[in-house]
């Protein structure tokens, strides 16, 4: 089981890569949605980390995946700007 990061900035991706977590940097809702769906469909990925800004953008898609029979966990993480209020 692997972790996978979906981020909207390179700083978060670089930091997580140093910790051994692979991922992608996306620009825009469509690219983020495609990355999320691909990660959720990958049987090797067990935990998907998503930056908070993207969590807000992808809320509906994240809920669909969480409510499906999928076995992955989706976790929102703060990025370089800290927690969004």
N, CA, C and O atoms as a CHARMM CRD file, in Angstrom:
* protein
*
  340
    1    1 UNK  N      0.84700  -1.16800   0.00000 PROA 1      0.00000
    2    1 UNK  CA     0.00000   0.00000   0.00000 PROA 1      0.00000
    3    1 UNK  C      0.90000   1.24000   0.00000 PROA 1      0.00000
    4    1 UNK  O      1.83200   1.35200   0.79600 PROA 1      0.00000
    5    2 UNK  N      0.59700   2.15900  -0.90600 PROA 2      0.00000
    6    2 UNK  CA     1.41100   3.35300  -1.05300 PROA 2      0.00000
    7    2 UNK  C      0.58700   4.60800  -0.75700 PROA 2      0.00000
    8    2 UNK  O     -0.64000   4.62500  -0.85500 PROA 2      0.00000
    9    3 UNK  N      1.32600   5.65200  -0.39200 PROA 3      0.00000
   10    3 UNK  CA     0.76400   6.99700  -0.30900 PROA 3      0.00000
   11    3 UNK  C      0.90100   7.63900  -1.68100 PROA 3      0.00000
   12    3 UNK  O      1.78400   7.27300  -2.45600 PROA 3      0.00000
   13    4 UNK  N      0.02300   8.60200  -1.98400 PROA 4      0.00000
   14    4 UNK  CA     0.12000   9.36100  -3.22200 PROA 4      0.00000
   15    4 UNK  C     -0.38400  10.76800  -2.94200 PROA 4      0.00000
   16    4 UNK  O     -1.41300  10.94700  -2.29100 PROA 4      0.00000
   17    5 UNK  N      0.34000  11.76800  -3.43500 PROA 5      0.00000
   18    5 UNK  CA    -0.01100  13.16700  -3.19700 PROA 5      0.00000
   19    5 UNK  C     -0.56500  13.80900  -4.45800 PROA 5      0.00000
   20    5 UNK  O     -0.02500  13.63000  -5.55000 PROA 5      0.00000
   21    6 UNK  N     -1.64700  14.55600  -4.29500 PROA 6      0.00000
   22    6 UNK  CA    -2.16400  15.41500  -5.35800 PROA 6      0.00000
   23    6 UNK  C     -2.09300  16.83300  -4.81300 PROA 6      0.00000
   24    6 UNK  O     -2.77800  17.17400  -3.84800 PROA 6      0.00000
   25    7 UNK  N     -1.25800  17.65700  -5.43900 PROA 7      0.00000
   26    7 UNK  CA    -0.97600  18.99100  -4.91800 PROA 7      0.00000
   27    7 UNK  C     -1.18300  20.04700  -5.99500 PROA 7      0.00000
   28    7 UNK  O     -1.14100  19.76000  -7.19100 PROA 7      0.00000
   29    8 UNK  N     -1.40300  21.25900  -5.54600 PROA 8      0.00000
   30    8 UNK  CA    -1.51100  22.38900  -6.46900 PROA 8      0.00000
   31    8 UNK  C     -0.25200  23.24600  -6.43000 PROA 8      0.00000
   32    8 UNK  O     -0.20900  24.31000  -7.04800 PROA 8      0.00000
   33    9 UNK  N      0.77900  22.79200  -5.70800 PROA 9      0.00000
   34    9 UNK  CA     2.03400  23.55700  -5.66200 PROA 9      0.00000
   35    9 UNK  C      3.23300  22.62300  -5.56700 PROA 9      0.00000
   36    9 UNK  O      3.14600  21.52100  -5.02700 PROA 9      0.00000
   37   10 UNK  N      4.34200  23.08800  -6.10100 PROA 10     0.00000
   38   10 UNK  CA     5.54300  22.25100  -6.15400 PROA 10     0.00000
   39   10 UNK  C      6.22300  22.11300  -4.80400 PROA 10     0.00000
   40   10 UNK  O      6.92700  21.13000  -4.57400 PROA 10     0.00000
   41   11 UNK  N      6.03100  23.07400  -3.90000 PROA 11     0.00000
   42   11 UNK  CA     6.65600  22.98700  -2.58200 PROA 11     0.00000
   43   11 UNK  C      6.15600  21.77000  -1.80700 PROA 11     0.00000
   44   11 UNK  O      6.95100  21.03000  -1.22700 PROA 11     0.00000
   45   12 UNK  N      4.86400  21.56700  -1.79600 PROA 12     0.00000
   46   12 UNK  CA     4.30200  20.40600  -1.10100 PROA 12     0.00000
   47   12 UNK  C      4.77300  19.11500  -1.74800 PROA 12     0.00000
   48   12 UNK  O      5.11800  18.15700  -1.05600 PROA 12     0.00000
   49   13 UNK  N      4.78700  19.08600  -3.07700 PROA 13     0.00000
   50   13 UNK  CA     5.21800  17.88200  -3.78200 PROA 13     0.00000
   51   13 UNK  C      6.68600  17.57100  -3.49200 PROA 13     0.00000
   52   13 UNK  O      7.04600  16.41200  -3.29100 PROA 13     0.00000
   53   14 UNK  N      7.52800  18.59600  -3.47100 PROA 14     0.00000
   54   14 UNK  CA     8.95200  18.38900  -3.19500 PROA 14     0.00000
   55   14 UNK  C      9.17300  17.88600  -1.77000 PROA 14     0.00000
   56   14 UNK  O      9.96600  16.97200  -1.54700 PROA 14     0.00000
   57   15 UNK  N      8.47700  18.47800  -0.81800 PROA 15     0.00000
   58   15 UNK  CA     8.61400  18.04900   0.57200 PROA 15     0.00000
   59   15 UNK  C      8.16400  16.62500   0.77600 PROA 15     0.00000
   60   15 UNK  O      8.82500  15.85900   1.47800 PROA 15     0.00000
   61   16 UNK  N      7.05400  16.25700   0.17700 PROA 16     0.00000
   62   16 UNK  CA     6.55900  14.88900   0.33200 PROA 16     0.00000
   63   16 UNK  C      7.45600  13.89900  -0.40700 PROA 16     0.00000
   64   16 UNK  O      7.63100  12.76700   0.04300 PROA 16     0.00000
   65   17 UNK  N      8.02100  14.31300  -1.53000 PROA 17     0.00000
   66   17 UNK  CA     8.93900  13.43500  -2.25900 PROA 17     0.00000
   67   17 UNK  C     10.16400  13.11600  -1.41000 PROA 17     0.00000
   68   17 UNK  O     10.68300  12.00100  -1.45700 PROA 17     0.00000
   69   18 UNK  N     10.62600  14.10100  -0.63100 PROA 18     0.00000
   70   18 UNK  CA    11.75200  13.85200   0.27300 PROA 18     0.00000
   71   18 UNK  C     11.40800  12.79700   1.31900 PROA 18     0.00000
   72   18 UNK  O     12.28900  12.08900   1.80800 PROA 18     0.00000
   73   19 UNK  N     10.13400  12.69500   1.65600 PROA 19     0.00000
   74   19 UNK  CA     9.67600  11.68800   2.62300 PROA 19     0.00000
   75   19 UNK  C      9.31400  10.36300   1.94800 PROA 19     0.00000
   76   19 UNK  O      8.86700   9.42400   2.60700 PROA 19     0.00000
   77   20 UNK  N      9.51300  10.29600   0.62500 PROA 20     0.00000
   78   20 UNK  CA     9.24500   9.05800  -0.09200 PROA 20     0.00000
   79   20 UNK  C      7.85200   8.93400  -0.66900 PROA 20     0.00000
   80   20 UNK  O      7.45600   7.85800  -1.11600 PROA 20     0.00000
   81   21 UNK  N      7.10300  10.03200  -0.66400 PROA 21     0.00000
   82   21 UNK  CA     5.73600  10.00500  -1.18700 PROA 21     0.00000
   83   21 UNK  C      5.73800  10.57800  -2.60100 PROA 21     0.00000
   84   21 UNK  O      6.08400  11.74100  -2.80700 PROA 21     0.00000
   85   22 UNK  N      5.35200   9.76300  -3.56100 PROA 22     0.00000
   86   22 UNK  CA     5.23900  10.22400  -4.94200 PROA 22     0.00000
   87   22 UNK  C      3.92100  10.96100  -5.12400 PROA 22     0.00000
   88   22 UNK  O      3.00600  10.82900  -4.31100 PROA 22     0.00000
   89   23 UNK  N      3.83300  11.73100  -6.19000 PROA 23     0.00000
   90   23 UNK  CA     2.60400  12.44300  -6.44800 PROA 23     0.00000
   91   23 UNK  C      2.67300  13.27000  -7.70000 PROA 23     0.00000
   92   23 UNK  O      3.61300  13.16300  -8.48700 PROA 23     0.00000
   93   24 UNK  N      1.65900  14.10200  -7.87900 PROA 24     0.00000
   94   24 UNK  CA     1.57300  14.96900  -9.04600 PROA 24     0.00000
   95   24 UNK  C      1.21900  16.38600  -8.59800 PROA 24     0.00000
   96   24 UNK  O      0.58600  16.59800  -7.56400 PROA 24     0.00000
   97   25 UNK  N      1.64400  17.33300  -9.40600 PROA 25     0.00000
   98   25 UNK  CA     1.24900  18.72900  -9.23000 PROA 25     0.00000
   99   25 UNK  C      0.28100  19.03300 -10.36500 PROA 25     0.00000
  100   25 UNK  O      0.60600  18.83800 -11.53600 PROA 25     0.00000
  101   26 UNK  N     -0.89300  19.50500 -10.02000 PROA 26     0.00000
  102   26 UNK  CA    -1.93400  19.74200 -11.01600 PROA 26     0.00000
  103   26 UNK  C     -2.27200  21.22700 -11.08400 PROA 26     0.00000
  104   26 UNK  O     -2.03400  21.98500 -10.14400 PROA 26     0.00000
  105   27 UNK  N     -2.82700  21.61200 -12.21000 PROA 27     0.00000
  106   27 UNK  CA    -3.29000  22.98500 -12.40700 PROA 27     0.00000
  107   27 UNK  C     -4.72600  22.92100 -12.90900 PROA 27     0.00000
  108   27 UNK  O     -4.97600  22.51600 -14.04400 PROA 27     0.00000
  109   28 UNK  N     -5.64300  23.31200 -12.08100 PROA 28     0.00000
  110   28 UNK  CA    -7.03800  23.34500 -12.49300 PROA 28     0.00000
  111   28 UNK  C     -7.85200  22.15600 -12.03800 PROA 28     0.00000
  112   28 UNK  O     -7.32100  21.09900 -11.69800 PROA 28     0.00000
  113   29 UNK  N     -9.14700  22.35900 -12.04300 PROA 29     0.00000
  114   29 UNK  CA   -10.09400  21.36700 -11.55100 PROA 29     0.00000
  115   29 UNK  C    -10.08400  20.07900 -12.37200 PROA 29     0.00000
  116   29 UNK  O    -10.08500  18.98500 -11.80800 PROA 29     0.00000
  117   30 UNK  N    -10.07400  20.20200 -13.69100 PROA 30     0.00000
  118   30 UNK  CA   -10.14500  19.00600 -14.53200 PROA 30     0.00000
  119   30 UNK  C     -8.92800  18.11300 -14.35400 PROA 30     0.00000
  120   30 UNK  O     -9.05400  16.89300 -14.24500 PROA 30     0.00000
  121   31 UNK  N     -7.75800  18.72100 -14.32600 PROA 31     0.00000
  122   31 UNK  CA    -6.53600  17.94800 -14.14000 PROA 31     0.00000
  123   31 UNK  C     -6.50600  17.30800 -12.74900 PROA 31     0.00000
  124   31 UNK  O     -6.06400  16.16900 -12.59500 PROA 31     0.00000
  125   32 UNK  N     -6.97400  18.03600 -11.74800 PROA 32     0.00000
  126   32 UNK  CA    -7.02100  17.50200 -10.39400 PROA 32     0.00000
  127   32 UNK  C     -8.00900  16.34400 -10.30000 PROA 32     0.00000
  128   32 UNK  O     -7.72900  15.34000  -9.64600 PROA 32     0.00000
  129   33 UNK  N     -9.14600  16.47900 -10.94200 PROA 33     0.00000
  130   33 UNK  CA   -10.15400  15.41800 -10.93000 PROA 33     0.00000
  131   33 UNK  C     -9.63000  14.15700 -11.60500 PROA 33     0.00000
  132   33 UNK  O     -9.84100  13.05400 -11.10200 PROA 33     0.00000
  133   34 UNK  N     -8.95100  14.31000 -12.73700 PROA 34     0.00000
  134   34 UNK  CA    -8.37900  13.15200 -13.42700 PROA 34     0.00000
  135   34 UNK  C     -7.32900  12.45500 -12.55400 PROA 34     0.00000
  136   34 UNK  O     -7.28600  11.22700 -12.48300 PROA 34     0.00000
  137   35 UNK  N     -6.48900  13.24800 -11.89500 PROA 35     0.00000
  138   35 UNK  CA    -5.45900  12.67200 -11.02600 PROA 35     0.00000
  139   35 UNK  C     -6.09200  11.93200  -9.85200 PROA 35     0.00000
  140   35 UNK  O     -5.63500  10.85100  -9.48000 PROA 35     0.00000
  141   36 UNK  N     -7.13100  12.50400  -9.27300 PROA 36     0.00000
  142   36 UNK  CA    -7.82000  11.86600  -8.14800 PROA 36     0.00000
  143   36 UNK  C     -8.45400  10.55000  -8.56900 PROA 36     0.00000
  144   36 UNK  O     -8.32700   9.54800  -7.86600 PROA 36     0.00000
  145   37 UNK  N     -9.12700  10.54400  -9.69900 PROA 37     0.00000
  146   37 UNK  CA    -9.77500   9.31500 -10.17500 PROA 37     0.00000
  147   37 UNK  C     -8.74300   8.24100 -10.50000 PROA 37     0.00000
  148   37 UNK  O     -8.94400   7.06800 -10.18500 PROA 37     0.00000
  149   38 UNK  N     -7.64100   8.63900 -11.12600 PROA 38     0.00000
  150   38 UNK  CA    -6.58900   7.67300 -11.45800 PROA 38     0.00000
  151   38 UNK  C     -5.96800   7.08600 -10.19600 PROA 38     0.00000
  152   38 UNK  O     -5.72300   5.88200 -10.12700 PROA 38     0.00000
  153   39 UNK  N     -5.71300   7.92500  -9.20200 PROA 39     0.00000
  154   39 UNK  CA    -5.13500   7.44000  -7.95100 PROA 39     0.00000
  155   39 UNK  C     -6.10800   6.52300  -7.21200 PROA 39     0.00000
  156   39 UNK  O     -5.70000   5.50600  -6.65200 PROA 39     0.00000
  157   40 UNK  N     -7.38000   6.87700  -7.21000 PROA 40     0.00000
  158   40 UNK  CA    -8.37900   6.05200  -6.52500 PROA 40     0.00000
  159   40 UNK  C     -8.54600   4.69600  -7.20800 PROA 40     0.00000
  160   40 UNK  O     -8.87400   3.71100  -6.54700 PROA 40     0.00000
  161   41 UNK  N     -8.32700   4.63300  -8.51200 PROA 41     0.00000
  162   41 UNK  CA    -8.46900   3.38200  -9.25200 PROA 41     0.00000
  163   41 UNK  C     -7.22700   2.49900  -9.18300 PROA 41     0.00000
  164   41 UNK  O     -7.28200   1.32500  -9.55000 PROA 41     0.00000
  165   42 UNK  N     -6.11200   3.05100  -8.71600 PROA 42     0.00000
  166   42 UNK  CA    -4.85700   2.28400  -8.64000 PROA 42     0.00000
  167   42 UNK  C     -4.89500   1.39700  -7.38900 PROA 42     0.00000
  168   42 UNK  O     -4.96200   1.91000  -6.27200 PROA 42     0.00000
  169   43 UNK  N     -4.85400   0.07900  -7.56700 PROA 43     0.00000
  170   43 UNK  CA    -4.95000  -0.81400  -6.40100 PROA 43     0.00000
  171   43 UNK  C     -3.73800  -0.75600  -5.47100 PROA 43     0.00000
  172   43 UNK  O     -3.81900  -1.21200  -4.33000 PROA 43     0.00000
  173   44 UNK  N     -2.62400  -0.20700  -5.93700 PROA 44     0.00000
  174   44 UNK  CA    -1.42600  -0.10500  -5.10000 PROA 44     0.00000
  175   44 UNK  C     -1.46800   1.09800  -4.15900 PROA 44     0.00000
  176   44 UNK  O     -0.71600   1.14800  -3.18700 PROA 44     0.00000
  177   45 UNK  N     -2.34100   2.06700  -4.44000 PROA 45     0.00000
  178   45 UNK  CA    -2.42500   3.28500  -3.62700 PROA 45     0.00000
  179   45 UNK  C     -3.49600   3.09700  -2.56000 PROA 45     0.00000
  180   45 UNK  O     -4.65400   2.81500  -2.86900 PROA 45     0.00000
  181   46 UNK  N     -3.09800   3.25400  -1.31100 PROA 46     0.00000
  182   46 UNK  CA    -4.03500   3.08800  -0.19900 PROA 46     0.00000
  183   46 UNK  C     -4.43300   4.39400   0.44600 PROA 46     0.00000
  184   46 UNK  O     -5.52900   4.50800   0.99500 PROA 46     0.00000
  185   47 UNK  N     -3.54300   5.39900   0.38800 PROA 47     0.00000
  186   47 UNK  CA    -3.82300   6.68900   1.01300 PROA 47     0.00000
  187   47 UNK  C     -3.50700   7.79400   0.02100 PROA 47     0.00000
  188   47 UNK  O     -2.38500   7.88700  -0.47700 PROA 47     0.00000
  189   48 UNK  N     -4.49000   8.62800  -0.26400 PROA 48     0.00000
  190   48 UNK  CA    -4.32200   9.75400  -1.17300 PROA 48     0.00000
  191   48 UNK  C     -4.30200  11.02000  -0.33800 PROA 48     0.00000
  192   48 UNK  O     -5.26200  11.32700   0.37000 PROA 48     0.00000
  193   49 UNK  N     -3.20500  11.75000  -0.42700 PROA 49     0.00000
  194   49 UNK  CA    -3.06500  13.02800   0.25700 PROA 49     0.00000
  195   49 UNK  C     -3.40200  14.13300  -0.73100 PROA 49     0.00000
  196   49 UNK  O     -2.88000  14.15000  -1.84600 PROA 49     0.00000
  197   50 UNK  N     -4.27000  15.05500  -0.33000 PROA 50     0.00000
  198   50 UNK  CA    -4.71200  16.13900  -1.21200 PROA 50     0.00000
  199   50 UNK  C     -4.56800  17.44700  -0.44900 PROA 50     0.00000
  200   50 UNK  O     -5.02600  17.55600   0.68800 PROA 50     0.00000
  201   51 UNK  N     -3.93200  18.44300  -1.06700 PROA 51     0.00000
  202   51 UNK  CA    -3.79800  19.73200  -0.39500 PROA 51     0.00000
  203   51 UNK  C     -5.18300  20.34000  -0.17200 PROA 51     0.00000
  204   51 UNK  O     -6.11200  20.09400  -0.94000 PROA 51     0.00000
  205   52 UNK  N     -5.30400  21.13200   0.88200 PROA 52     0.00000
  206   52 UNK  CA    -6.60900  21.65700   1.30000 PROA 52     0.00000
  207   52 UNK  C     -7.31800  22.46000   0.21600 PROA 52     0.00000
  208   52 UNK  O     -8.53800  22.37200   0.07300 PROA 52     0.00000
  209   53 UNK  N     -6.56900  23.23100  -0.53600 PROA 53     0.00000
  210   53 UNK  CA    -7.18700  24.02200  -1.60100 PROA 53     0.00000
  211   53 UNK  C     -7.86200  23.10800  -2.61500 PROA 53     0.00000
  212   53 UNK  O     -8.97200  23.38300  -3.06800 PROA 53     0.00000
  213   54 UNK  N     -7.18900  22.02600  -2.96400 PROA 54     0.00000
  214   54 UNK  CA    -7.78400  21.07600  -3.90800 PROA 54     0.00000
  215   54 UNK  C     -8.93700  20.30600  -3.27700 PROA 54     0.00000
  216   54 UNK  O     -9.88500  19.94000  -3.97100 PROA 54     0.00000
  217   55 UNK  N     -8.86900  20.05700  -1.97900 PROA 55     0.00000
  218   55 UNK  CA    -9.99700  19.40500  -1.29400 PROA 55     0.00000
  219   55 UNK  C    -11.26400  20.24200  -1.43100 PROA 55     0.00000
  220   55 UNK  O    -12.35400  19.71000  -1.64400 PROA 55     0.00000
  221   56 UNK  N    -11.10600  21.55500  -1.30500 PROA 56     0.00000
  222   56 UNK  CA   -12.25500  22.44200  -1.44600 PROA 56     0.00000
  223   56 UNK  C    -12.80400  22.40900  -2.86700 PROA 56     0.00000
  224   56 UNK  O    -14.01700  22.45200  -3.07400 PROA 56     0.00000
  225   57 UNK  N    -11.91100  22.33300  -3.83400 PROA 57     0.00000
  226   57 UNK  CA   -12.31500  22.31400  -5.24000 PROA 57     0.00000
  227   57 UNK  C    -12.95200  20.97500  -5.61900 PROA 57     0.00000
  228   57 UNK  O    -13.90300  20.93300  -6.39900 PROA 57     0.00000
  229   58 UNK  N    -12.42600  19.89200  -5.06800 PROA 58     0.00000
  230   58 UNK  CA   -12.85300  18.54000  -5.44400 PROA 58     0.00000
  231   58 UNK  C    -13.80300  17.90100  -4.44000 PROA 58     0.00000
  232   58 UNK  O    -13.93600  16.67700  -4.40800 PROA 58     0.00000
  233   59 UNK  N    -14.45000  18.69600  -3.63700 PROA 59     0.00000
  234   59 UNK  CA   -15.29500  18.16600  -2.56700 PROA 59     0.00000
  235   59 UNK  C    -16.27000  17.09100  -2.99700 PROA 59     0.00000
  236   59 UNK  O    -16.36200  16.05000  -2.34700 PROA 59     0.00000
  237   60 UNK  N    -17.00700  17.32200  -4.08700 PROA 60     0.00000
  238   60 UNK  CA   -18.00100  16.34500  -4.54100 PROA 60     0.00000
  239   60 UNK  C    -17.35600  15.03800  -4.97500 PROA 60     0.00000
  240   60 UNK  O    -17.83800  13.95800  -4.63200 PROA 60     0.00000
  241   61 UNK  N    -16.25800  15.13600  -5.73600 PROA 61     0.00000
  242   61 UNK  CA   -15.57800  13.93500  -6.21000 PROA 61     0.00000
  243   61 UNK  C    -14.99400  13.14100  -5.04300 PROA 61     0.00000
  244   61 UNK  O    -15.05400  11.91100  -5.03200 PROA 61     0.00000
  245   62 UNK  N    -14.43300  13.84100  -4.06900 PROA 62     0.00000
  246   62 UNK  CA   -13.87200  13.16400  -2.90200 PROA 62     0.00000
  247   62 UNK  C    -14.96000  12.42700  -2.13700 PROA 62     0.00000
  248   62 UNK  O    -14.75300  11.29000  -1.71300 PROA 62     0.00000
  249   63 UNK  N    -16.09100  13.04400  -1.95900 PROA 63     0.00000
  250   63 UNK  CA   -17.20200  12.39000  -1.25300 PROA 63     0.00000
  251   63 UNK  C    -17.68600  11.15900  -1.99500 PROA 63     0.00000
  252   63 UNK  O    -17.99600  10.14600  -1.36800 PROA 63     0.00000
  253   64 UNK  N    -17.75700  11.22500  -3.32500 PROA 64     0.00000
  254   64 UNK  CA   -18.17900  10.05500  -4.10800 PROA 64     0.00000
  255   64 UNK  C    -17.22400   8.89000  -3.89700 PROA 64     0.00000
  256   64 UNK  O    -17.65400   7.74900  -3.72900 PROA 64     0.00000
  257   65 UNK  N    -15.92900   9.18100  -3.90500 PROA 65     0.00000
  258   65 UNK  CA   -14.94600   8.12000  -3.71300 PROA 65     0.00000
  259   65 UNK  C    -15.01100   7.57000  -2.29800 PROA 65     0.00000
  260   65 UNK  O    -14.93300   6.35900  -2.09300 PROA 65     0.00000
  261   66 UNK  N    -15.15500   8.45800  -1.32100 PROA 66     0.00000
  262   66 UNK  CA   -15.24900   8.00700   0.07400 PROA 66     0.00000
  263   66 UNK  C    -16.47200   7.14500   0.29800 PROA 66     0.00000
  264   66 UNK  O    -16.43000   6.21100   1.10000 PROA 66     0.00000
  265   67 UNK  N    -17.56200   7.43700  -0.39300 PROA 67     0.00000
  266   67 UNK  CA   -18.80400   6.68900  -0.21200 PROA 67     0.00000
  267   67 UNK  C    -18.89600   5.44600  -1.08600 PROA 67     0.00000
  268   67 UNK  O    -19.83200   4.65900  -0.94400 PROA 67     0.00000
  269   68 UNK  N    -17.95200   5.26400  -1.97300 PROA 68     0.00000
  270   68 UNK  CA   -17.96500   4.08700  -2.84700 PROA 68     0.00000
  271   68 UNK  C    -17.34400   2.89500  -2.11500 PROA 68     0.00000
  272   68 UNK  O    -16.97400   2.98500  -0.94400 PROA 68     0.00000
  273   69 UNK  N    -17.24400   1.80500  -2.81900 PROA 69     0.00000
  274   69 UNK  CA   -16.66300   0.59300  -2.24000 PROA 69     0.00000
  275   69 UNK  C    -15.14100   0.60100  -2.29500 PROA 69     0.00000
  276   69 UNK  O    -14.50400  -0.39600  -1.95600 PROA 69     0.00000
  277   70 UNK  N    -14.55600   1.70900  -2.71700 PROA 70     0.00000
  278   70 UNK  CA   -13.10200   1.78800  -2.81800 PROA 70     0.00000
  279   70 UNK  C    -12.43200   1.61600  -1.47100 PROA 70     0.00000
  280   70 UNK  O    -13.03000   1.86400  -0.42400 PROA 70     0.00000
  281   71 UNK  N    -11.19000   1.19100  -1.51600 PROA 71     0.00000
  282   71 UNK  CA   -10.46900   0.91300  -0.28000 PROA 71     0.00000
  283   71 UNK  C     -9.42600   1.96300   0.04600 PROA 71     0.00000
  284   71 UNK  O     -8.60400   1.75400   0.93800 PROA 71     0.00000
  285   72 UNK  N     -9.43700   3.09300  -0.66000 PROA 72     0.00000
  286   72 UNK  CA    -8.41500   4.10700  -0.38400 PROA 72     0.00000
  287   72 UNK  C     -8.96400   5.15800   0.59400 PROA 72     0.00000
  288   72 UNK  O    -10.16400   5.42600   0.65900 PROA 72     0.00000
  289   73 UNK  N     -8.03700   5.72700   1.33700 PROA 73     0.00000
  290   73 UNK  CA    -8.34200   6.78500   2.28900 PROA 73     0.00000
  291   73 UNK  C     -7.88600   8.09800   1.66600 PROA 73     0.00000
  292   73 UNK  O     -6.77100   8.17800   1.15100 PROA 73     0.00000
  293   74 UNK  N     -8.72500   9.12500   1.70400 PROA 74     0.00000
  294   74 UNK  CA    -8.36800  10.43600   1.16300 PROA 74     0.00000
  295   74 UNK  C     -8.24900  11.40500   2.33000 PROA 74     0.00000
  296   74 UNK  O     -9.18500  11.57200   3.11200 PROA 74     0.00000
  297   75 UNK  N     -7.07600  12.04900   2.43800 PROA 75     0.00000
  298   75 UNK  CA    -6.78200  12.93500   3.55700 PROA 75     0.00000
  299   75 UNK  C     -6.39400  14.30800   3.03100 PROA 75     0.00000
  300   75 UNK  O     -5.52800  14.42200   2.16400 PROA 75     0.00000
  301   76 UNK  N     -7.02900  15.34600   3.55200 PROA 76     0.00000
  302   76 UNK  CA    -6.65100  16.71400   3.21100 PROA 76     0.00000
  303   76 UNK  C     -5.50600  17.16800   4.10100 PROA 76     0.00000
  304   76 UNK  O     -5.53400  16.96700   5.31500 PROA 76     0.00000
  305   77 UNK  N     -4.49600  17.78100   3.49000 PROA 77     0.00000
  306   77 UNK  CA    -3.34000  18.25300   4.25100 PROA 77     0.00000
  307   77 UNK  C     -3.12000  19.73400   3.98200 PROA 77     0.00000
  308   77 UNK  O     -3.38300  20.20100   2.87300 PROA 77     0.00000
  309   78 UNK  N     -2.64300  20.48400   4.97600 PROA 78     0.00000
  310   78 UNK  CA    -2.31600  21.89200   4.74300 PROA 78     0.00000
  311   78 UNK  C     -1.08200  21.97900   3.84800 PROA 78     0.00000
  312   78 UNK  O     -0.25200  21.07000   3.83100 PROA 78     0.00000
  313   79 UNK  N     -0.96900  23.07800   3.11000 PROA 79     0.00000
  314   79 UNK  CA     0.21300  23.26400   2.27600 PROA 79     0.00000
  315   79 UNK  C      1.08500  24.36600   2.85700 PROA 79     0.00000
  316   79 UNK  O      0.97000  24.67900   4.04200 PROA 79     0.00000
  317   80 UNK  N      1.93800  24.94900   2.06200 PROA 80     0.00000
  318   80 UNK  CA     2.89700  25.93000   2.54100 PROA 80     0.00000
  319   80 UNK  C      2.24800  27.16700   3.15500 PROA 80     0.00000
  320   80 UNK  O      2.90100  27.90400   3.89400 PROA 80     0.00000
  321   81 UNK  N      0.98600  27.40100   2.86000 PROA 81     0.00000
  322   81 UNK  CA     0.28100  28.55100   3.39800 PROA 81     0.00000
  323   81 UNK  C     -0.38200  28.26200   4.73900 PROA 81     0.00000
  324   81 UNK  O     -0.98700  29.15100   5.33800 PROA 81     0.00000
  325   82 UNK  N     -0.27200  27.03700   5.20800 PROA 82     0.00000
  326   82 UNK  CA    -0.90800  26.65100   6.46600 PROA 82     0.00000
  327   82 UNK  C     -2.34100  26.22600   6.24400 PROA 82     0.00000
  328   82 UNK  O     -2.78700  26.04200   5.11100 PROA 82     0.00000
  329   83 UNK  N     -3.04500  26.07600   7.33000 PROA 83     0.00000
  330   83 UNK  CA    -4.44800  25.65200   7.25000 PROA 83     0.00000
  331   83 UNK  C     -5.30500  26.76800   6.70100 PROA 83     0.00000
  332   83 UNK  O     -5.12900  27.93600   7.04700 PROA 83     0.00000
  333   84 UNK  N     -6.24100  26.39400   5.83500 PROA 84     0.00000
  334   84 UNK  CA    -7.17200  27.38600   5.30000 PROA 84     0.00000
  335   84 UNK  C     -8.36800  27.49500   6.24200 PROA 84     0.00000
  336   84 UNK  O     -8.91300  26.48800   6.69400 PROA 84     0.00000
  337   85 UNK  N     -8.74500  28.67200   6.51600 PROA 85     0.00000
  338   85 UNK  CA    -9.86300  28.91100   7.44200 PROA 85     0.00000
  339   85 UNK  C    -11.15200  29.08800   6.69500 PROA 85     0.00000
  340   85 UNK  O    -12.19800  29.29800   7.30900 PROA 85     0.00000
